[in-house]
Amino acid sequence: MKKIAVLNDLSGMGKCSLTAAIPVISVMGIQACPLPTAILSCQTGFPSYYCDDYTDRMDIIMDEWKKLDFHPDGIYTGFLADAAQADKAVKFMYEFKTSETKILVDPVMGDDGEEYPIYTEELCRKMRFLVKEANIITPNLTEALLLLYGREKAHAEWNRLSVLEEEKYLSEIEKTGRRLTEEFKVEAVITGISISSEGEAEMGNLICQSESQTWITTRKEGGSYSGTGDIFASVLSAGMVKGIDTVSTVKKAVDFISKGIHDAVLEGTDRNEGICFEAHLAELAK
């Protein structure tokens, strides 16, 4: 069975990070091999949480995996709390990847035009090292701008884009996508772009490949839920290792997440609890 090493935190509640990645990757027929970066009682959107940082134990786990001559078919990196953890992820790639390893990096650094509290320019520099090793990256627009420009210019670009008419706005996002693929030599999927289509709100994802760009959209429903980005990246990482083309895998991910959001809206689930994806897991196995 093929294996994906997943470098991410484990939250007891919130259906994000490893809690989301393990069932999604597993049901798609790939073994998820978690390398925890931290253990949390619940994800950080809750009013209170306990976090046990695993940075100093990541090397111990890596040393044990080296004894097993472990070389995963895929590597997927998600939330990294600081530059030190990003260094561990870079080290992991250099020591465990082969020429056949497929790598997905979700460069978690911010959203909606603002950086997360963990953001530093050093973390952003380390993230660029990771991105250059990847086959696919899954930034939202904020993270795409941070990767390209750093904090100060990213803010200026966000402000410039935010006042554009939609047609021009989407055209500028496509230019951003092209620059990502050219600068980092990766496929980039810019996620979570709000679009208005015939008066109806939609959520768009832009797939940027070396020779083409493809929009995948779906009807926008509910608010922003914990873990949807992790689920999206997990589907993509498993699809990539299975050799499924990116456009088909993004469509699968978007359809799966949309159904989970729909059920969460019907159930009245709090955004911090994540979406109700469990009933739809079997569809990922098809």
Legacy VTK file of the C-alpha trace (Angstrom):
# vtk DataFile Version 3.0
C-alpha trace
ASCII
DATASET POLYDATA
POINTS 286 float
0.000 0.000 0.000
1.246 3.478 -0.846
1.989 5.838 2.040
1.816 9.592 2.629
3.761 11.169 5.487
1.559 13.911 6.938
3.307 16.649 8.918
0.600 18.475 10.834
-0.848 18.966 14.294
-3.444 16.716 15.921
-6.488 18.440 17.418
-8.863 16.407 19.568
-11.818 18.544 18.497
-12.440 20.651 15.410
-12.023 18.105 12.582
-8.911 19.710 11.159
-5.269 18.886 10.491
-4.504 15.196 11.185
-8.024 14.502 12.445
-9.268 15.360 8.956
-6.306 14.086 6.945
-6.147 10.537 8.308
-9.720 9.420 7.428
-9.696 11.204 4.059
-6.357 9.804 2.896
-7.187 6.353 4.270
-10.550 6.042 2.529
-8.850 6.946 -0.752
-6.727 3.811 -0.407
-3.501 5.378 0.873
-1.899 4.857 4.291
-1.548 8.107 6.230
1.638 8.169 8.349
1.306 11.084 10.780
4.277 13.055 12.072
2.679 15.334 14.694
3.944 18.880 15.048
1.759 19.452 18.130
-1.057 17.801 20.092
-4.004 20.047 20.959
-7.117 19.495 23.034
-9.030 21.297 20.276
-8.210 23.560 17.369
-7.233 27.124 18.207
-10.528 28.712 17.143
-12.150 27.480 20.371
-12.217 29.883 23.348
-9.786 27.694 25.293
-7.340 24.968 24.311
-4.258 23.099 25.505
-1.286 22.709 23.141
1.632 20.311 23.580
4.344 21.435 21.144
6.104 18.491 19.473
8.915 20.406 17.759
11.622 18.842 19.951
10.190 15.341 19.384
9.888 15.462 15.612
13.583 14.548 15.248
13.101 11.514 17.515
10.284 10.218 15.319
12.314 10.898 12.178
15.276 8.985 13.625
13.041 5.982 14.279
11.616 6.146 10.761
15.141 6.218 9.327
15.840 2.889 11.056
12.914 1.460 9.071
14.325 2.836 5.799
11.046 4.702 5.362
10.565 6.482 2.040
6.951 7.593 1.579
5.206 7.803 -1.771
3.906 11.227 -0.762
4.640 14.011 1.709
1.992 16.497 2.793
2.843 19.425 5.052
0.136 21.514 6.684
0.111 23.949 9.614
3.599 24.739 10.911
3.665 26.834 14.072
6.950 28.640 13.464
10.191 28.730 11.475
11.684 25.967 13.645
8.921 23.563 12.601
9.341 24.646 8.996
13.033 23.739 9.320
12.001 20.264 10.513
9.739 19.906 7.477
12.578 20.914 5.134
14.858 18.406 6.872
12.212 15.703 6.531
11.926 16.268 2.787
15.681 16.130 2.232
16.083 12.960 4.291
13.006 10.957 3.287
11.942 11.902 -0.237
13.053 10.046 -3.333
12.843 11.071 -6.977
9.390 9.425 -7.039
7.936 11.128 -3.947
4.974 13.404 -4.604
4.907 16.475 -2.360
2.010 18.754 -1.444
2.574 21.875 0.658
-0.316 23.790 2.195
1.461 27.072 3.121
-0.717 28.006 6.100
0.116 31.615 6.988
-3.025 33.762 6.810
-6.446 34.408 5.301
-8.755 37.244 4.263
-5.884 39.670 3.763
-4.328 39.172 7.209
-1.529 36.988 8.546
-2.152 34.498 11.315
-0.484 35.278 14.692
2.202 32.660 13.931
3.381 34.582 10.851
6.915 35.920 10.658
9.015 36.854 7.651
11.380 34.028 8.629
8.519 31.520 8.533
7.576 32.853 5.098
11.160 32.384 3.855
11.194 28.798 5.127
7.810 28.193 3.523
9.270 29.259 0.174
11.932 26.545 0.558
9.159 23.985 1.098
7.103 25.280 -1.815
10.073 24.918 -4.178
10.245 21.213 -3.268
6.530 20.648 -3.885
4.612 19.273 -6.844
1.388 21.008 -5.762
0.706 23.867 -3.340
-2.697 24.945 -2.009
-2.508 28.580 -0.821
-5.487 30.835 -0.420
-5.085 34.264 -2.034
-3.565 35.814 1.101
-0.945 33.064 1.288
-0.218 33.309 -2.432
0.553 37.012 -2.012
2.686 36.394 1.078
4.733 33.767 -0.767
5.342 36.125 -3.670
5.833 39.432 -1.873
6.176 39.118 1.906
4.002 40.938 4.409
4.257 44.598 3.407
3.770 44.259 -0.337
1.175 41.496 0.142
-0.984 43.956 2.097
-0.629 46.543 -0.648
-1.563 43.986 -3.312
-4.556 42.763 -1.301
-5.847 46.313 -0.938
-5.347 46.967 -4.645
-7.209 43.820 -5.658
-10.056 44.285 -3.192
-11.398 47.415 -4.939
-11.423 45.957 -8.463
-14.550 44.978 -10.385
-15.008 41.213 -10.351
-13.867 40.526 -13.921
-10.644 42.466 -13.379
-10.258 40.964 -9.886
-10.379 37.417 -11.233
-8.007 38.341 -14.046
-5.493 39.642 -11.499
-5.810 36.426 -9.471
-4.989 34.493 -12.641
-1.861 36.636 -13.049
-0.947 35.837 -9.446
-1.377 32.143 -10.198
0.846 32.332 -13.257
3.553 34.056 -11.267
3.389 31.334 -8.594
3.833 28.558 -11.146
6.666 30.399 -12.879
8.566 31.448 -9.768
8.268 28.226 -7.778
7.921 25.699 -10.655
4.852 24.052 -9.095
1.189 23.470 -9.756
-0.698 25.938 -7.565
-4.343 25.717 -6.529
-5.468 29.088 -5.154
-8.386 28.226 -2.893
-11.427 29.910 -1.380
-12.045 32.765 -3.823
-15.462 34.371 -3.482
-17.259 34.821 -6.823
-20.659 36.175 -7.801
-22.310 34.294 -10.678
-25.689 35.504 -11.939
-26.458 36.963 -8.536
-25.563 33.787 -6.645
-22.533 33.559 -4.356
-20.002 30.927 -5.364
-16.666 29.727 -4.035
-13.905 29.338 -6.607
-10.615 27.452 -6.771
-8.099 28.345 -9.475
-5.865 25.520 -10.718
-2.657 26.980 -12.141
-0.534 24.650 -14.241
2.410 25.435 -16.513
0.299 25.603 -19.691
-3.231 26.217 -18.426
-5.525 27.620 -15.760
-8.861 26.099 -14.725
-11.580 27.459 -12.452
-13.583 24.994 -10.336
-16.534 26.639 -8.599
-19.391 25.584 -6.362
-22.353 27.292 -4.734
-21.327 29.057 -1.540
-23.233 27.873 1.517
-22.785 28.572 5.217
-19.774 30.340 6.662
-16.116 29.513 7.166
-15.672 26.108 8.804
-12.679 24.610 10.560
-10.702 22.049 8.581
-12.027 22.564 5.050
-8.566 23.538 3.788
-7.064 20.449 5.432
-9.674 18.202 3.827
-9.080 19.822 0.442
-5.310 19.333 0.655
-5.736 15.759 1.899
-7.871 14.796 -1.093
-5.329 16.403 -3.422
-2.345 14.685 -1.818
-3.992 11.252 -2.052
-5.130 11.886 -5.624
-1.633 13.000 -6.599
-0.045 9.828 -5.186
-2.658 7.737 -7.013
-1.789 9.471 -10.285
-5.141 11.225 -10.734
-4.962 14.519 -12.623
-5.259 17.676 -10.548
-8.430 19.029 -12.168
-10.345 15.789 -11.516
-9.084 15.628 -7.933
-10.038 19.247 -7.218
-13.541 18.541 -8.531
-13.758 15.523 -6.209
-12.545 17.577 -3.244
-14.935 20.458 -3.925
-17.928 18.135 -4.282
-17.024 16.261 -1.083
-16.526 19.427 0.984
-19.721 21.003 -0.393
-21.779 18.043 0.820
-20.149 18.205 4.254
-20.851 21.942 4.505
-24.467 21.405 3.428
-24.974 18.853 6.209
-23.270 21.151 8.733
-25.633 23.994 7.779
-28.682 21.735 8.129
-27.438 20.506 11.499
-26.554 23.996 12.730
-22.985 22.938 13.477
-20.729 25.595 14.989
-17.920 26.604 12.588
-15.282 25.565 15.154
-16.573 21.983 15.088
-15.858 21.579 11.377
-18.058 20.134 8.643
-20.132 16.939 8.668
-18.059 14.948 6.173
-18.225 11.471 7.706
-21.387 10.310 5.908
-19.784 11.103 2.543
-16.380 9.455 3.020
-17.326 6.426 0.949
-17.684 8.666 -2.118
-13.939 9.399 -1.984
-13.214 5.696 -2.410
-14.906 5.615 -5.831
LINES 1 287
286 0 1 2 3 4 5 6 7 8 9 10 11 12 13 14 15 16 17 18 19 20 21 22 23 24 25 26 27 28 29 30 31 32 33 34 35 36 37 38 39 40 41 42 43 44 45 46 47 48 49 50 51 52 53 54 55 56 57 58 59 60 61 62 63 64 65 66 67 68 69 70 71 72 73 74 75 76 77 78 79 80 81 82 83 84 85 86 87 88 89 90 91 92 93 94 95 96 97 98 99 100 101 102 103 104 105 106 107 108 109 110 111 112 113 114 115 116 117 118 119 120 121 122 123 124 125 126 127 128 129 130 131 132 133 134 135 136 137 138 139 140 141 142 143 144 145 146 147 148 149 150 151 152 153 154 155 156 157 158 159 160 161 162 163 164 165 166 167 168 169 170 171 172 173 174 175 176 177 178 179 180 181 182 183 184 185 186 187 188 189 190 191 192 193 194 195 196 197 198 199 200 201 202 203 204 205 206 207 208 209 210 211 212 213 214 215 216 217 218 219 220 221 222 223 224 225 226 227 228 229 230 231 232 233 234 235 236 237 238 239 240 241 242 243 244 245 246 247 248 249 250 251 252 253 254 255 256 257 258 259 260 261 262 263 264 265 266 267 268 269 270 271 272 273 274 275 276 277 278 279 280 281 282 283 284 285
